[in-house]
Amino acid sequence: MEAIAYERAANVADAVRSAQTAGVAFIGGGTNLLDLMKGGVARPVKLVDITHLSDDGLDTVRTRPDGGIRIGALMRNSDAADHPLVRERYPLLTQALVAGASAQLRNMATIGGNLMQRTRCPYFYDTAFAACNKRTPGSGCAAQDGYQRMHAILGASAQCIAVNPSDMSVALAALDATIEVVGPAGARRIPIGEFHRLPGDRPDIDTVLRPGELITAVDLPPLSTSLAEHTYYLKIRDRASYAFALVSVAAALQMQGERIAGVRVALGGVAHKPWRAAIAEGLLTGQPLTDANLHEAAAAQLRDAHPLPGNRFKVLLAERAIVRALNIAAGRESIGVTGASA
């Protein structure tokens, strides 16, 4: 058994100071990190406990001057999902958080930790497979010629085809969230679309966080009443109970009569990061809400997909999921069953 140092940080500055050596990891709820440590995937030399930071606002939801909200990074997922400001102004986020895990995990997991989730690719999690560029750069990617059902169809590389597992992050992508972090050089703000990385030739690096930086908050900009009223998070998975998404869609619509005045769509389960469906959004904005327009936009969004033999079904599944999520958000289709097999 490897020795691991432990330190409980008193505040953000203390935590950042304690993380200035290689091999240090912050631990909050620990719902992902502890699993990785048990399996020998993560091997930190020191854990910095951030669950008792005294800084104000780290575990609360507050209204911002611009009418948006700020969610502290240490807030539990269950508390954030049930907070009145989140439920009333950003129901899409509540839906995604509730879809993301069991109640027990939501009671432990934090907002900041959810952003830092690592892939659930079985070749990454199982150290018996030596070839995993995300775990050991330069070792290869066993998934390329292996079991590909859960893997990426967008933005992948020859080095890695793993997907990001976070449901919350997909909703945050659709809501144009901004992540605030604090590090040795001070505070900085990172748009959610820039926070997670595509694999490229360094799939072992999941985010743009710099060494020693700590997530402190997630900011959501104001959302119009119309968009808040017409949202839906659709998660398609192999079973309706706790499972990771084959494909998920975070959708929000702003209607003017029969026309789409504004639309937000983000996809999960298809890429190394939450995938904003900008092509579909551009084609739908200003157009009538018809099945033909929805199908055309969804097909255009997936036109550049590069599936492998084991996940080719995901292309059509993602197209149909976009159409269904937008129809449900618009009230044109009933919710029905949330879990499905494909």
N, C-alpha and C positions, 0 to 999 in steps of 0.2 A: 504494500500500500504506500502511495506517494504522500509525503508530507505537504500540507497546504496551510499557508499562513492565513489568519483571519483578522480583520480589523473592522470595527464598527465606526462609521463616519458620523460626525456630529452635525455637519452641515455640508452644503454643496462645495464650498471652497475646500473643506477638509477632505471630501471624497475625491475631488480632482487632484489634490495634492498627493493623496495616497495611491493614485493610479499612474504615477509617472515612471514606473519601471515596467519592463517587458513582462508579459505573462500575468498581468493583473486583470481581474474581471469584476465588474460590479454585479451584485446580486440583490434582487428585490424579492419578487414572489418565487423565483427559482424554478418555475414550472417547466421550462425548457432546458436551462443551464444544468440543473441537477441530473436530468436524464442523460444529457451529453457527457457529463462527468462520469456517471455510473457506467456508461458504455465505453469509456476510454477515448471518446471522440474529442472532448474538451479536456485540457490538462492545465488549468490555471495554477500558477505558483502561489497566488494570494487572492482571496476573496475580500472585496470591500463591501460590507453590508450597508445598503443605503435606505433601509426600511425605517430608520429613526432620524432622518434628517430634520433639523429644526426649522429650516427655511419656510416662510409663509407661502401657502398656496400650492405646495407640491402634491397635495392629496385632495384638492377641491376643484370645483368648477366655478368660474367667475365670468361675469359679463365684461366684455371689452368695450372701450370707448366708441369703437366703430359699429357696435351692435352685434358683433360676433361673440364668441366665447373662448375662454382659455381653460384647457383641461390639464391639471397637474400630472406630471409623468408618473407619480407614485399612486395615483388613484386606481383602485381596484376596478377591473373590468365590469364586475357586477354593479358596483356603485355608479360608474359612469353610465352604463346602459339604463339604469333606473332613475338617473337624475332628472328632475323636471325640465331643466333647460335643454338637456339633450333630447329627451322624449318629445318635447313640444316643438323645438326649433330644428332638430336634426334627427328625425326618426330613422333615417337611413343608417345612421351610425348605431343607434340602438338595435336595429334589426341585425346588422352585421355582427355586433358584439354577442348578441344572444345566440346567433347561429354558429359562433366560433368555437365553442367548447362546452363541456359539461358545467353544471352550476358550481360544482366543487372547484374546478379549475378557474372559473371566472371569479370566484371569491378569493383566489390567491394571486392570480396574474395581474400585472399592472399595465397601464397604458404604454409606458416606456418600454417595458419588457416585451409587449406584444409587437412593437415595431422592430424589435431585435430578434424575433424568431428566426431560427435557421431551418433550412429545408428538411422535409421528412423523406427525402429520397432514401430508399432502403440501402443503397450502396454507400451512401454517406454515413448512415447510422450504424451499419454493420462493419466493424473493423476487420472481419474475416475477408472482406473484399479489399484487396490491396490497391486496386485501381480506382482512385477517386481524387480528381484534381481539386475538388473543394476541400477535402480533408488533407490531402498530401499533394501539393502542387507538383505537376510533372509526372504523376504516376499513371495518368490515363483516366478514362471515363468508362466504367463497366456498364453503365446504363445504355451507352450507344449501341451495344450489341446484346443488351439484356432485356429486362422487363421494363417497358416504356409507357405503360398505361397512364401513369400519373404525371408524365413529364411534359416539358414545354413544347409548344408549337410556334411560339413567337419569341424573337429576341435571343434565342439560344446560340451557342457556339459549338465548335468542335471539341472544346474543352469541357463543356458542362451543359446538360439539358434539364437540370433540376428546376423546380418551381418554388416560389415563395408561398408559404402556407397560411399567411395571415388573412383572415376575413376582415378584420378591422381596417387594415391598411388599404384594402380595396375601396371601402366606403370613404376613407380619408382622401384617397386619390380623386374620387368623384366630387368630393366637397372642397377641393383645392386647399387642403390643410397646409399649415406651415409648422415645421418642427423647430423648437428652440433648444439649443444645446449650449453647454458651458464647458470650456476647457482651459488649458494653460494660457491661451492667448485671449481669453475672455469669452463673451457670449456671441453667438451668431445664429442666424435664422436660415433654415433650409427648406425650400418648397418640397412637398411630399413627392412630387414627380422626379426630384433630383436626389432624394435621400437614399433609395435602394439602387444598386448597380446592376447592370446587365453583366453576364459572366465574362465575355471577352476572353482574354488569355489569363485572367486572374480571378477565377470563380471562387477562390478562397476568401475574397474580400466582398462582403455582402452589402455594405453601406459606404457612404462617403465620410463617416465619422473619422476624425483624426485621433491619434493615440491620446488616451486620457480624457476624451470628451464624454460628457454625461448629458443625456436627454433630460430636460427639466419641464417641458410643457409642449402641448399641441394646441395651436391656435386655429380656430375655424372662422372664416370670414362670414359676414351676414348672409343669410339665405332667404330669398324672397318667400313670402307666405305660399305663393303658388307652387314653387319648387318643393317646399317642405311638405305640402299636402299631396304631392304626386310623386312619391318615392317608393322604391321596392328593392330589397336585396334578395336575389334568387341564388340559392346554393344547390347545385346538383351534385349528388354524391352517391356512393354505392349503397348506403343505407341511411335511413332517416335520422337515426341516432347519431351520436358524436362520431364524425368522420371528416376527413379533409376533402376539399372540393375537387371534383374532376374539372368542373367549370363553375365559376360564380360570376354574377353580374350585379353591380351597384348602379341603379338607374334613377334618374330624377327628371321630371318634365315640367316645363312652364308653358301653359296653353293660353292662346288667344283665340277663342272660339274653337274652330276645328283645326287651327294651325299651331305648329310647335314654335313657340317664341324662344324657348331655351331648352337645352337638353344636356344632361351629364350622364356619361356612361363610362364605367371602368370594369375591367375584367380581372378575375382571379383564377388561379389554377392553370394558367396558360403560359406563364413566363416567369423569369427569375425575379420579377418585381411586379407590383400591380400595374396593369396595362391600361392606360387611358385610351378610350376608343375615339380618338380625335377625328378620324375619317368619317365614322358613322355620325358623330355629332355635327360635323360640317354639312353632310348631305341632308340631314334631317331638319336643321334649323331653318325656319320659315316655310316649311312644307306642310301639307295636310297630314294628319296622323292616319295613315292608311296602312293596311297590311302590305301592300305592294311597296310602299316607300320604306317601311321597316325592313322588309326582307332584302331590298336592294342595298340599303345602308349596311346591314349586317354582313351581307356577302362581300361588299367592298372592303369592310374592315378586316375580314379574314383572308383576303386575296393573297396577302404576302406571307401567309402561314407556311411553315416548313415542318410538317409532321413527319414522324417516323412510322414504320409499319405498325408498331404497337399502339400508337395513339392517333392514328389517322381519323378515327371517329370524332375526335375532339373538334375538328374544324366545323363540321355540320352541327355538332352539339352546341358549340359556342354561338354560331349564327342563330340557331333556334332559341337559345337562351336569351340573347339580346332582344329578339322580337317579343318573347314571352314576358321578360322583365318590364319592358316598356309598356306593353299592353296592360299588365297588372298595375303598374304605376298610374296609368291613365284611367284605370277603372273599367277597361274594356274586356278584362278576363279575370276570372276568379282565381284565388291563390291556389287552392287545391293542395296536393301533397308536396312537401318541400324537399323530400329526398327522392332520388331516382337512380336507376341503374342504366348503363349504356353499354 
